[in-house]
Amino acid sequence: MAVLRLGFPVIGVTDLDRAVAFWTAALPLSASEEWASPTWRNLVTADGVVDLSRAPSGG
């Protein structure tokens, strides 16, 4: 049976490189260069994708 996924989690971060380093060390994720930009990075696992988006600080 095929599963259709219409959405994926996006985490807003202020330091994209540091967030990529943290999440790839903490969880079984790897950074993908597909769609990579100075404000966006895909983290992939066998089960799906988590995306990081650079966001302004909340303070």
Backbone torsions as a table, in degrees:
resi	resn	phi	psi	omega
1	MET	NA	130.8	179.4
2	ALA	-84.7	146.7	178.5
3	VAL	-116.7	128.9	177.6
4	LEU	-100.5	124.5	178.2
5	ARG	-108.3	123.3	-177.4
6	LEU	-100.1	-9.6	-178.4
7	GLY	-147.1	171.0	178.1
8	PHE	-154.1	153.1	-179.9
9	PRO	-70.4	141.0	175.0
10	VAL	-125.9	127.6	-179.6
11	ILE	-109.1	125.5	176.4
12	GLY	-82.9	130.2	-177.8
13	VAL	-134.8	155.9	177.1
14	THR	-94.8	-25.7	179.2
15	ASP	-124.8	96.6	-173.2
16	LEU	-61.7	-47.4	-178.7
17	ASP	-61.9	-41.9	179.1
18	ARG	-66.7	-39.2	178.4
19	ALA	-65.3	-41.7	177.0
20	VAL	-60.3	-46.5	179.8
21	ALA	-60.5	-43.6	-179.0
22	PHE	-64.1	-54.3	-174.1
23	TRP	-67.1	-33.7	178.6
24	THR	-74.2	-24.6	175.2
25	ALA	-82.3	-33.7	-174.7
26	ALA	-81.5	-32.8	-175.4
27	LEU	-129.6	162.1	179.0
28	PRO	-76.0	66.4	179.3
29	LEU	-119.2	152.7	172.5
30	SER	-131.8	146.2	-178.6
31	ALA	-77.5	133.1	177.6
32	SER	-106.2	141.8	177.5
33	GLU	-85.4	-10.3	176.8
34	GLU	-65.4	127.6	-178.5
35	TRP	69.0	7.5	-179.1
36	ALA	-65.6	141.7	176.5
37	SER	-153.5	176.1	177.8
38	PRO	-63.8	-14.5	-178.4
39	THR	-121.4	5.6	-174.3
40	TRP	-149.9	138.4	176.2
41	ARG	-146.9	136.3	175.5
42	ASN	-93.6	134.0	171.0
43	LEU	-114.1	125.4	-173.0
44	VAL	-117.7	152.5	174.7
45	THR	-138.9	172.3	179.3
46	ALA	-61.4	-25.5	-176.1
47	ASP	-96.0	-9.3	-178.2
48	GLY	163.6	-155.7	-173.9
49	VAL	-134.2	142.1	167.5
50	VAL	-121.9	133.3	-179.7
51	ASP	-111.7	143.2	175.9
52	LEU	-110.9	133.4	179.3
53	SER	-126.7	129.3	178.2
54	ARG	-68.4	130.3	-178.4
55	ALA	-131.0	151.6	176.5
56	PRO	-64.7	154.1	179.6
57	SER	-65.9	152.7	-179.0
58	GLY	-82.0	-5.5	-174.2
59	GLY	-93.9	NA	NA
